[in-house]
């Protein structure tokens, strides 16, 4: 009896299979998988980049070393604010999706706090900076998996619409993050110079002992 029922169930199930049914079932799954992969790759690239201590690499050696250093400085002056704004905008959108209660001013403040924390910790330990950078994006991914209705294009437009009204505050924020980056770079340069000076003073002593 049990075997007959099982055989009948399997037969009925196989008879219900069709190309149209497979397409109807698998299309949403495929779209969901593609969306998750694209989101994960974009977030991975972004957080790996923003959590690096040296966002731009200085080409060493060769001719025109001074010009390369000037170009390196100009990259930070002009490109860093753009990169900071992009990541700030991304964090703001993600936060607004995670919470509908926070006011736009608080969202911007928290977003800039996260960005500043990422940049400061990148000079302490890159792994720590990476963990902080991917915290909000991964949290949103978890929320989207549980409730896809959380995602809305209106959130992006809402952030864009509120940018002009927060213009003065945002200028202060970006001056703040730029100054922090410059101070950290200067401290890193001083630290490297002192360590090199210490190594140079030690090496002659070692030669004399020999």
Protein Blocks (a to p, Z undefined) as FASTA:
>chain_A
ZZmmmmmmmmmmmmmgcfklmmmmmmmmmmmmmmmmmmmmmmmmmmmmmmpmblbacdee
hehklmmmmmmmmmmmmmmmmmmmmmmmmmmmmmmmmpmkbcfklmmmmmmmmmmmmmmm
mmmomklmmmmmmmmmmmmmmmmmmommlpcfklmmmmmmmmmmmmmmmmmmmmmmmmmm
mmmmmmmmmmmmmmmmmmmmmmmmmmmmZZ
